[in-house]
Amino acid sequence: MKKIIYLFLCAATIIFSGISSVSAASAADDILSAFRKYKELRMSWIAPTVVEISFGEYLERFDFAVIDISDNSLIPYYFRREIFSNKIPVSVTANISQILAFRMTDENTQTYTEFNLTGGDMGVAEIVLRSQKPIVSSSLNFLLDDHVALPNFVEIRARTETGAQKIVVANSRVGSRVIDFPRTVSDEWYITFRFSQPLRISELALLQENAIKTSSNTLRFLSQPGSAYRIYFDADRSVRLTLGEAGNLASNEEVSRISNLPAMLSPIYKIADIDNDGLPDIADNCVSVANSGQKDENNNGKGDACDDFDRDGLINSLDNCPNLPNYDQKDTDGDKTGDVCDKEESRITEQYPWIPWAGIGFAGAVLIALFAFTAMAPKKEGAENINNNLK
């Protein structure tokens, strides 16, 4: 018996270990799917060695994941960025508080400025960039927070030497996070975004063609003998990792520096799609609710699933009566159609009023029958007792 129990426990341990490894691998894949590229490192070390990988590529976000290929485990790392530039300082104002507006130019991808919709079908974000010296530029770059759709339209104007404003980008649909325009020189730029879903801008900057800029981006981690690593980078959304102790990776002592590692496209990259409806967040007219058909009856740029036709504070996909206001969502018959929209009674007892009376009649008949049987039983038993006594 003990042997059987022992074998059962061993089998259970193996099964649960297998489930645990599959879950861990799945979790790692979910994390890594956010990255568009990776570099691979295979070196022969005699002892644990701190390696430094340099990145010459443009980095939109400073999120990384270092994976030990042998067991798919996450490795702690240290990232360092050094910038040497004569870039012209830029101040920002917007139709929102100055503290919030500043977040668009703080060079921190973890913060953002949020522009809310205020009742109308289309919101407006009015942003002004000012500099003490003229900036030569031909493109505007902006970065959105995670799971935020692109604004619908953009217009860019620049102040001329006479103080007048000239249009460099007429009111146009936004197709990407880089907006190109004819080369322009100005010290004051007016940017207007029109949007139908809440807009969160993490970073916004003009490409300064008259600035000289050099930068150094390096990543360090402790490599082990006989191990191979993949360094994932260029994420399209924020990635939060739980890592172990890293040690003092900032020290420059005994660091093996490696440059010119080729970047490769990640085969497991999946563009951000939080509602899993097959449409990327940046192009989805309803980011948070699955709507693969992108239905938009009123053509306001916001998908019907995220719209609120009756203005009762509930989006259509959560409203049990989307065309008539009913904030209380009252649904007496429980058929998932609000009472104000419900023209048919779904409760069977309300549709057929005779059913309760029939039920009462049937119950009464059963009770009468029970009383009758009960009344007859003692008489029969008593008669049998008398006959027995006579005998």
N, C-alpha and C positions, 0 to 999 in steps of 0.2 A: 504493500500500500504506500509506504514511504517513497519507494522508488517511483511509483506512478505519479505521486504528487510532485516529486523532484523534476521528473521529465516534463510534467505540465507547466511548472514554473519556468523551466528553461525555455520551453517553446513560447510561452507568453512573453518572456523577456526579449526573445529574438524578434517576435512580431512587433512589439511596441517600439523596439529599437529601430526596426525598419520604418515604421510609421513616423517616428521622430526624425530620422534622416531625410525622408521624403518631404516632411513639413519644413525642415530647415532649408533644404534645397529650393523648395517652392518659394519660401520667404526671400531667399537670396536672389532668385530670379525676378521677383517682384521689384526688388530694390534696383537691380542692375538694368531692368528694362527701361529705366528713365534716362540712361546714358546712350548717346549716339555713337561714341567712339571709345577706343581703348588702345593702350600700348602693352606689349608683352615683353617681359624680362625673363631671360633664362641665362643664369650665370653659375659658374662653379666656385663656390666659396669654401674655404677650409673651416672658417669659424663664422658665427653670426656677424653680419656687416651692415652698417647703415649705408643705404644707397640714396643718391639724390638724382631724381629724374627731372630734366628741364623740359619746359613746354614753350615752343615757339609759336604754337597755334593761338588763334584768337579765342579767348575764354569768355563766354557770355556769363557763366556762373562759376563760382569757385567751389563747386561740389565735386567730390571724388569718392571712389571706392576702390580699395586695394584688396585683391582676392588672391589667396593662396590656392593655386589650381589643384593641388593634390587633394584637398578636403573641402574646397569651396568656402573657406572661412574668411571673415573680414579681418583685415590687419590694420591696426592703428597707424596713422600717418601725421605728418606735420607739413603744412603748406606755407610757403613764404612768397610774398609778392613785393617787389621793389620797383618803384616808378621814378624815372627821372624825366622831367618834362618842363617845357615853357608854355604849357597850355594856359590859355587866357581864362581867368576865373569868371564864372557865370553865376548870376543870382536868379532865383526863380520866384515868381508870384503866380497866383491862380485865384479863381473864384471859390476859394476855400481858405481856411486859416493858414497863416504863414508857417506855423510849426509843421503842419501836415504837408504843405507844398514843398518844404525843404527836403522831405524824404525822397523826392524824385531825383535829387542831385547829390545825395550823401554817399554815393558809391558803395552802398550796402544793399545787396540783393535780398536781404531778409526783411527789409522795411518796404512800405509802399504808401502811396497817397490814394485814398479812395474817393471817387466821385459817385454819389448816389443818385438814383432816379428820384425825382421830386413830383410824382403825380402824373406828369405828362408821358406821352408815348416815347419821347426821345429826350435823353439827358444831354447836357452841354458841359464840356470841360474847357475853360478858357485859361490858357497858360501863356505867360510872358517870360522870355529869357532875355536878360540884359547883361552886357559886359562893358567894362571901361574902355576897351579897345575893340575896333571892328573885328569880326570873325569872318573868315572866308570859309564857306561851306557849300556842299552840294547834296547833303543828306542828313536826315534826322533819324536817330535810332532810339527806340524805346523798348523797355522790357516790362512784361506784365507779371503780376503775381500768379501763383499756381492756379490752374483751372479757371482762367478768365478769358472770355472771348475778346477778339479784336474789336475795337470801336467800329462803327459803321462807316463814318465819313471823317475826313480831315481837311482842314484848310490852313495854309501857312502864309503869313504876310511878313514882310521885312521893312523896317524903317529905312528910308533913303536919306541922303545927306541933307535934303531940303526939309526933312521932317515928315514927309508924306509916307504913306504906307503903300507898298506895291505887293500884289499877289504873286507868290512864287509857286504855290500849289493851290489851284482852284478847288472848290469843294468836290472832293473825289472819294470814291470808295476805298477803304483800307484793305489791302490784300496781304500785307506782311508787316513785320515790326521794323522794317527799314523803309523810309519814305525818301525817294530821290527827287531832286529838282535841279533846275539850271544853277550853275555856280553863281553864288550871290555873296555880296559883302555887306554886312550890317552889324550894328551893335545892339539891336533890339528886334526880337523875333516874336511874332504873335501866332500861337498855335491853338487851333480850335478843333476839338474832337466832339463828334456827335455819336451817342451810343444808346442802345436799347436794352442793354443788360449792365448791371453794376460794373464800373470800370475801376480797376486797381493798377496803377502805374508804379512799378518798382524803381525803374531808372529811366531817365530821359536825357539825351545829350545830342548836340550838334557835332558832326564830324568837323574838327578844326583842321583845315588843310594848311593853314599858316602856322601850325604849331609843330615843333620838333619833339618827338616823344620816344623814349626807350623804356622798356620794361623787362623785368626778369621774373619769371614764374617757375618756381621749383617745388618739388614734392619729395619728402624723405620718409623712409620707413625702414624698419629693421628686417633684413632678409636672413633666411636660415639656409645652411648648407643643403644642397640637393633639392631645393624648392624652386618652383617657377611661379611667376606672378603676372596678373593682369591688372593694369591700372586704368580704371574706367573714368572717363571725363566727358565734358560737353553735355551736361544734362539739360533737358528741356523744362524741368521743374525742380523745385527744392527737394533735396534728399536728406533725410535725417537718419543717421546711423547710430547704433549702440556699439561702441568699441571698448576694448580692454585698455589696460595701462600701456602707455606709449614709451615711457622712458624719456631721457633727455635728448630728443632728436634735434633740438635747436643748436646744440654744440657743433662746432666746425671740426672737431678732432676726429681723425680717422674716418672720413666720409668718402665713399667711392662715388664720384660724380659721373653720370652717364648722360650724354647728349645725343641728339639726332635719332632717338628711337622712333621708328615710323608709327604713324597713327593708322588704325584700321577701323572700318565701320563695324559697329557691333551688330551681330546677327539677331540678338534678342531684344533690340531696341523696339519699344512700342510708344508711339506718340501719345501724349497725355489725352486721355478720354475718360473722365471721371465717372460718367454715367453709362459707359460701355454700350453706346448705341451705334458705334462704328464711325462716328464723326469726331475729328480732333476738337479739343476744347476751343482752340483759337478760331475755328470755323463753324462752331455749333451755335445755332440761334437759341438754344436752351441748354446751357452747359450742365446744369445739375439734374435734369430730368430726361430720361431716355426718350428720344423722339426721332427715330431714324428717318421718318418721312419729312421732317423739317416743315411741317404744315404751319402756314402763317396767313390766316384768313384776311387779316386787315393790313397786311404788307407793311408792318411797322418795324420789321427787322428783328422782332422778338417772336420766337416760336409760340404757338398757341398753348403748348403745355406749360409754359412759364408766364403766359399773359394772365391778366385778371380782367376779363371782359366786363364783369358786373361791378367792379370796384368795391368789393366787400372785404378786401384784405386777404383773400385766399386765391392762390394761383389756380388756373383751370384744372390742372392735373390733381389737385387736392380738394377741389370744390365739388360737392355733390349736386350742385345746381349752378353751373358756370355762367349762365346767361341772366340769372336773376339774383339780386343781393340776398344773401341769407347767412349772415355772419355766424348765427347760432348752429347752422348745419343740422337743424332738426329733421329727423327721419323717423316718423312714428312707426311705419310698418317695417323698418329695417331692411329695405330693398336697395339701399345705397343710392337712392334718388331722393333729394331733399323734398320736404313737403310742399314747398312753394312751386316746385316743378312737377310734382307727382300727380298725374291725372288718373292713375289707376291704383286701386287699393290692392296690395299684394297679400294681405293677411286673409287666409281662406275663410276664417270665421266671419270676416267682415263682408267678403264677397257673397257668401251664402249664409244669410242670417238664420235659416232653419236648422243648420247643423248643431248649434248649441242646444236648441230645444229637443232635437232628436236624441242628443246625448243624454239630456236630463230624463227624457222618457224611458230610454233604454236602462239607465241606472235605476229608475223607479221600478221597472219591471223585474229587474234582477233582485232588488230588495224584497219585493212582494213574494217572489218565488222562494227566497231564503227563509222568510218568516213562515211561509206555508209548510215548508219541509221541517222547520224547527217545531212547529205546533203539532205536526202529525207524529213525529218520532216518539215522544213520551207516551202517547196513547197506545201505540203498538206494543211498546215495551211493558206497559202496565197490564195489558190483556194477557200477554204471555206469562206473567208472574201469577195471575189468578188461576189460569189453567194448570199451572204446575202445582199450586197449592191444593186444588181439587183432587188431583191424582194422588 
